[in-house]
Amino acid sequence: MTTGPEPLLDIRDLSVEYRLSRRETLRAVHGVDLDVHAGETVGLVGESGSGKSTIGRAVLGLTPPASGSIRFDGQEIAGLRGRQRARLARDLQVVFQDPLSSLNPSMKVGDLLQEPIRVVRRISRGEAAEIAGDLLERVSLPRDAASRYPGAFSGGQRQRIAIARALSIDARLIVCDESVSALDVSTQASILSLLRRLQRELGVAYLFVSHDIAVVRNVSRRVVVLYKGRVMERGPTAEIVDRPYHPYTRTLLDAIPIPDPRGQRERRARRLASRVRSPGGTAAGGAAGAGCPFAARCAFVQDVCRTRAPVPIPIGARQVACHMYDPASGHPRAGEIATGGWDDPLAREPGPAPDRQPAGTTRHDGG
C-alpha cells in the first residue's frame, strides 16, 4: 500500500461470492485490499479464474460484494443503485476486452460518443458533435469516423472508440478489463501508448486488469498479483517483474515467451516443476480451503503450506503472502531467507537448505 494523499479508489477486505445453487456458493474473491491514486495505473494480474475481473465488476457495480468496502473519492460506493450509481458513471468508466460487444452496432460512432455527453452536460447536438470530433482526434482517429458504424473498424480502432467513449464525460478512473488481450502485439503496443499519453494529458487513473504480466509491466506503476481470489504479491511493478518473490508470480513470468531457446527451455522446466503435485489439484494433507491456495502447484511446498494460510509479509515496498518469508511459519526456508542466507530464494531448486559455509569462504552453486 502507498502512503500520502487519500486514494481515488480504496478497496478494503473485499469478498465476492457467486451462488451456484440454493446450498452452494463459490467465493471468487477473498479479503482483497487494493488502492489506486489519481493519475496512477495499478495492474491487477492473474490467470483465468483468479478473481481479477470480478474485482473490476464489483468496482463498477455489476457484481455485489459479499463483504468489505469499496470507496471512490472518499465515498462508499458498494451497494449504490439507481440514480446514485448513474451519477458515479461520470467519474468511473470501463473499457472491456471486446469493444464490439459494448458498442451498439446499430448506432453511428458519432451518436455513441454524443449520447453520454448530451445526457451529462445538457448541451445541444451541434456542441456534442464538436466534442465527439475532438475526442476522435484525441484517440488518433479522423473526425469523419463519426459518420460510420462500429463494424466498419478494426479491433484496435474499435478499442480507440471505446476509450473515447469512456473519456467523453471526463472519467477520472477507467477500469481496463483485458482491454488489449484480443489484439495483436503491434496493436496492443499502440493502444498502451495511447493510454499512457491520455494519462499524461488528462490525469486519468486506470485499474488495469490482465492475465498477461508482460502487458501489465509496460503500463502500470504498481501491480497486485491474484490467485484463486487471494493476493499473492503486491508492490512496485518493476521490482516484482525483475525479481519475483512469490512462486506463483514467477510462474506467470515464466509463461512469457522469450527469443532465447535455452532460456525458454529453462522456463518450461520450471513450469513443469510447478504443475499440480497431487491428484485432483488439491494439496495432499490439506482440507478444502485450508492452507495456501497455491500449495498444490508450488515447487517449494511444505506441510505448513497445506494446513495454514500465509499472512502478507512486508519486504521493502512490497508484500508477499508466502510462508517462505515468514520466520514464524516454520517453513524450512524461512530462517535462511530472514537472515540473508539466500539472495534470491526462487533461483534455487527445491530441496534441503544448503549448509552454511565457513566464514571467509565463497559458495559457488549457481544461486
C-alpha positions in Angstrom: 0.0 0.0 0.0 1.1 3.5 -0.7 1.1 6.4 1.7 0.3 10.0 1.2 -2.9 11.5 -0.3 -6.1 9.6 0.1 -6.6 7.1 -2.8 -9.1 7.8 -5.6 -10.2 4.1 -5.3 -9.8 2.4 -2.0 -10.8 -1.3 -1.6 -10.6 -2.9 1.8 -11.2 -6.6 2.7 -13.4 -7.2 -0.4 -15.0 -10.6 -0.8 -17.3 -11.6 -3.6 -19.4 -14.8 -3.8 -21.5 -16.4 -6.6 -24.4 -18.6 -5.7 -24.1 -21.9 -7.6 -27.2 -23.4 -6.1 -29.5 -23.0 -3.1 -27.0 -24.6 -0.9 -23.7 -23.9 -2.6 -21.7 -20.7 -3.1 -18.4 -20.0 -4.7 -16.2 -17.4 -3.1 -14.4 -15.8 -6.0 -12.6 -13.0 -4.1 -11.2 -13.4 -0.5 -10.5 -10.3 1.6 -8.7 -8.3 -1.1 -7.1 -4.8 -0.3 -6.3 -2.6 -3.3 -6.0 1.2 -3.9 -5.5 3.4 -6.9 -4.4 7.1 -6.7 -5.4 9.9 -9.0 -3.4 9.7 -12.3 -1.9 6.3 -11.4 -2.1 2.9 -13.1 -2.4 -0.2 -10.9 -2.2 -3.6 -12.6 -4.4 -6.5 -11.4 -2.9 -9.7 -12.8 -3.6 -13.4 -12.6 -4.7 -16.4 -14.5 -8.2 -17.1 -15.7 -10.4 -17.7 -12.6 -8.1 -15.6 -10.3 -10.9 -13.2 -9.5 -9.4 -10.1 -11.2 -12.3 -9.4 -13.5 -14.7 -10.0 -10.6 -13.0 -7.2 -8.6 -13.4 -4.9 -11.6 -17.1 -5.8 -11.9 -17.5 -5.1 -8.2 -16.0 -1.7 -8.6 -18.3 -0.9 -11.5 -21.4 -2.1 -9.5 -22.0 -5.0 -11.9 -21.4 -7.6 -9.1 -22.4 -7.1 -5.5 -19.7 -7.7 -2.8 -20.4 -10.2 -0.1 -18.4 -8.1 2.4 -15.8 -5.4 2.5 -15.6 -1.7 1.4 -15.2 0.0 -2.0 -14.7 3.7 -1.7 -14.3 6.2 -4.6 -13.0 9.6 -3.8 -13.9 9.1 -0.1 -17.4 7.8 -0.7 -18.6 4.3 -0.1 -19.9 3.0 -3.5 -20.5 -0.7 -2.7 -24.3 -1.2 -3.0 -25.1 2.0 -4.8 -28.1 1.7 -7.1 -30.2 3.7 -9.4 -29.5 7.4 -9.7 -26.6 7.3 -7.3 -24.8 4.7 -9.4 -25.7 6.7 -12.6 -24.1 9.8 -11.1 -21.0 7.9 -10.4 -20.7 6.8 -14.0 -19.4 10.3 -14.9 -16.2 9.6 -12.9 -15.9 5.9 -13.3 -15.9 4.2 -16.7 -14.8 0.9 -18.2 -13.1 -0.4 -21.4 -14.0 -4.1 -22.0 -12.0 -6.8 -23.8 -14.4 -6.8 -26.8 -15.4 -3.3 -27.7 -17.8 -4.5 -30.4 -20.0 -6.1 -27.7 -20.1 -2.8 -25.7 -20.7 -0.5 -28.7 -24.2 -0.6 -30.2 -23.6 -1.8 -33.8 -26.8 0.0 -35.0 -25.6 3.4 -33.9 -23.0 5.5 -35.7 -19.8 6.3 -33.8 -20.7 10.0 -33.5 -24.0 9.1 -31.9 -22.3 6.7 -29.5 -20.0 9.4 -28.3 -22.6 12.2 -28.2 -25.2 10.2 -26.2 -23.4 10.4 -22.8 -22.1 13.9 -23.5 -25.7 15.3 -24.0 -27.1 13.4 -21.0 -24.4 14.7 -18.6 -23.6 18.1 -19.9 -27.1 19.1 -21.2 -25.8 20.7 -24.4 -27.0 21.0 -28.0 -26.5 18.3 -30.6 -24.1 20.6 -32.5 -21.9 21.2 -29.4 -21.9 17.5 -28.6 -20.9 16.7 -32.2 -17.9 19.1 -31.9 -16.8 17.5 -28.7 -17.2 14.0 -30.2 -14.9 15.0 -33.1 -12.3 16.3 -30.7 -12.4 13.0 -28.8 -11.9 11.0 -32.0 -8.8 13.1 -32.8 -7.5 12.7 -29.3 -7.5 8.9 -29.7 -5.9 9.3 -33.2 -9.0 8.7 -35.3 -10.3 11.1 -38.0 -13.3 13.3 -37.3 -15.2 11.7 -40.2 -15.2 8.4 -38.3 -18.2 9.8 -36.5 -20.4 9.0 -39.6 -19.5 5.3 -39.7 -20.7 2.3 -37.8 -18.5 0.3 -35.3 -18.5 -2.7 -37.6 -16.5 -0.7 -40.2 -13.5 -0.5 -38.0 -10.7 -2.9 -37.0 -10.4 -4.3 -33.5 -7.8 -1.7 -32.5 -9.8 1.2 -33.9 -12.9 0.0 -32.1 -10.9 -0.1 -28.9 -9.9 3.5 -29.5 -13.6 4.4 -29.9 -14.4 2.6 -26.6 -11.6 4.7 -24.9 -13.0 7.9 -26.4 -16.5 7.0 -25.1 -15.0 6.4 -21.6 -13.4 9.8 -21.7 -16.5 11.6 -23.2 -17.7 12.6 -19.8 -14.3 13.3 -18.2 -13.9 10.0 -16.3 -11.3 10.1 -13.5 -10.9 6.3 -13.3 -11.2 3.8 -16.1 -11.3 0.0 -15.4 -9.5 -1.6 -18.3 -10.8 -5.2 -18.2 -8.5 -7.3 -20.5 -8.7 -4.3 -22.9 -5.8 -5.3 -25.1 -5.8 -9.1 -24.8 -7.8 -9.7 -28.0 -5.4 -7.5 -30.1 -2.2 -8.5 -31.9 1.1 -7.4 -30.4 1.6 -4.3 -32.5 -1.9 -3.1 -31.9 -1.5 -3.8 -28.2 1.6 -1.6 -28.2 -0.3 1.3 -29.9 -3.2 1.1 -27.5 -1.0 1.0 -24.5 0.9 4.0 -25.8 -2.4 5.8 -26.3 -3.5 5.0 -22.7 -0.2 6.4 -21.3 -0.5 9.6 -23.4 -4.0 10.2 -22.3 -3.0 9.7 -18.7 -0.2 12.3 -19.1 -2.6 14.8 -20.8 -5.8 14.2 -18.7 -4.6 12.8 -15.4 -6.9 9.8 -15.7 -6.3 6.8 -13.4 -6.5 3.1 -14.6 -7.2 -0.1 -12.9 -5.6 -2.4 -15.5 -7.0 -5.9 -15.3 -5.0 -8.5 -17.3 -3.8 -12.1 -17.4 -0.6 -11.0 -19.1 2.0 -9.8 -16.7 4.2 -8.7 -19.7 1.4 -6.2 -20.7 1.0 -5.0 -17.1 4.7 -4.4 -16.8 4.5 -1.9 -19.7 1.6 0.2 -18.3 1.4 0.0 -14.5 3.5 1.6 -11.7 2.2 -0.9 -9.1 0.9 -4.4 -9.5 -1.3 -6.8 -7.5 -0.9 -10.5 -8.2 -4.0 -12.6 -7.6 -4.5 -16.4 -7.4 -7.9 -18.0 -6.7 -9.2 -14.7 -5.3 -6.3 -14.0 -2.9 -3.4 -11.6 -3.2 -0.2 -13.4 -3.5 2.2 -10.5 -4.0 1.9 -6.7 -4.4 4.2 -3.8 -4.9 6.2 -1.8 -7.5 5.8 -3.4 -10.9 9.5 -3.1 -11.9 10.7 -4.7 -8.6 8.2 -7.6 -8.9 8.8 -8.3 -12.6 12.6 -8.1 -12.3 12.8 -10.2 -9.1 9.6 -12.1 -8.1 9.4 -13.4 -4.6 6.2 -15.5 -4.8 6.4 -18.8 -6.7 3.1 -18.0 -8.4 4.5 -14.7 -9.7 7.4 -16.5 -11.2 5.0 -18.9 -12.8 3.3 -16.0 -14.6 6.6 -14.6 -15.7 7.9 -18.0 -16.9 4.8 -18.1 -19.2 6.1 -15.1 -21.2 7.8 -16.3 -24.4 11.4 -15.1 -24.9 13.6 -15.2 -28.1 16.2 -17.4 -26.4 15.8 -21.2 -26.9 17.9 -22.1 -23.9 16.1 -19.6 -21.7 12.8 -20.8 -23.0 13.7 -24.4 -22.1 14.7 -23.4 -18.6 11.3 -21.6 -18.2 9.4 -24.6 -19.5 11.3 -26.9 -17.0 10.3 -24.6 -14.1 6.7 -24.5 -15.3 6.6 -28.3 -15.4 8.1 -28.4 -11.9 5.2 -26.3 -10.6 2.4 -28.4 -12.1 -0.2 -29.9 -9.8 1.7 -32.1 -7.3 -1.3 -34.2 -6.1 -4.3 -35.9 -7.7 -7.2 -33.5 -8.5 -5.1 -30.4 -8.0 -5.5 -30.4 -4.2 -2.6 -30.2 -1.9 -2.2 -33.5 -0.2 -2.8 -33.5 3.5 -4.8 -30.2 3.5 -8.5 -29.8 3.9 -10.5 -28.0 1.3 -9.9 -24.3 1.7 -7.1 -24.8 4.2 -3.5 -23.5 3.6 -2.1 -21.6 0.8 -4.2 -21.7 -2.4 -1.1 -22.2 -4.5 0.3 -25.1 -2.4 -0.9 -27.8 -4.9 1.3 -26.3 -7.6 4.2 -24.9 -5.7 7.7 -26.4 -6.1 8.6 -25.2 -2.6 5.5 -26.6 -0.7 5.9 -27.8 2.9 3.4 -29.2 5.4 2.7 -25.7 6.8 1.7 -24.6 3.3 -1.1 -27.2 3.1 -2.5 -26.6 6.6 -2.2 -22.8 7.3 -2.9 -19.8 5.1 0.1 -17.4 4.8 -0.2 -13.9 6.1 1.1 -10.9 4.0 4.8 -10.2 4.9 6.2 -6.7 4.2 9.5 -6.8 2.3 10.6 -3.3 1.4 8.0 -1.7 -0.7 6.1 -5.0 -1.4 4.1 -7.6 0.4 4.3 -11.3 -0.2 1.8 -13.9 1.1 4.2 -16.9 1.3 5.4 -18.9 4.3 8.9 -18.9 2.9 9.2 -15.2 4.0 7.6 -15.6 7.4 10.1 -16.7 10.1 7.2 -17.7 12.4 5.7 -20.1 9.9 8.1 -22.9 10.4 8.8 -23.3 6.7 12.4 -24.7 6.5 13.5 -21.9 4.1 12.1 -19.0 6.2 15.0 -18.9 8.6 17.6 -18.8 5.9 15.8 -16.1 3.9 15.2 -14.0 7.0 18.9 -14.0 7.9 20.0 -13.3 4.3 21.2 -16.8 3.6 19.7 -16.7 0.1 19.7 -13.6 -2.1 17.1 -15.0 -4.4 15.1 -17.9 -2.9 13.3 -18.7 -6.2 16.6 -19.0 -8.1 17.4 -22.3 -6.3 15.9 -25.6 -7.0 13.6 -27.0 -4.2 15.3 -29.2 -1.7 17.1 -29.0 1.7 18.6 -25.7 2.7 22.3 -25.6 1.7 24.9 -26.0 4.5 26.3 -22.7 5.7 29.8 -22.1 4.6 32.7 -21.3 7.0 33.3 -17.6 7.4 35.5 -16.1 4.7 34.6 -18.7 2.0 32.6 -18.2 -1.1 29.8 -20.6 -2.2 29.7 -21.3 -6.0 26.4 -23.0 -6.6 24.8 -21.0 -9.3 22.4 -19.3 -6.9 
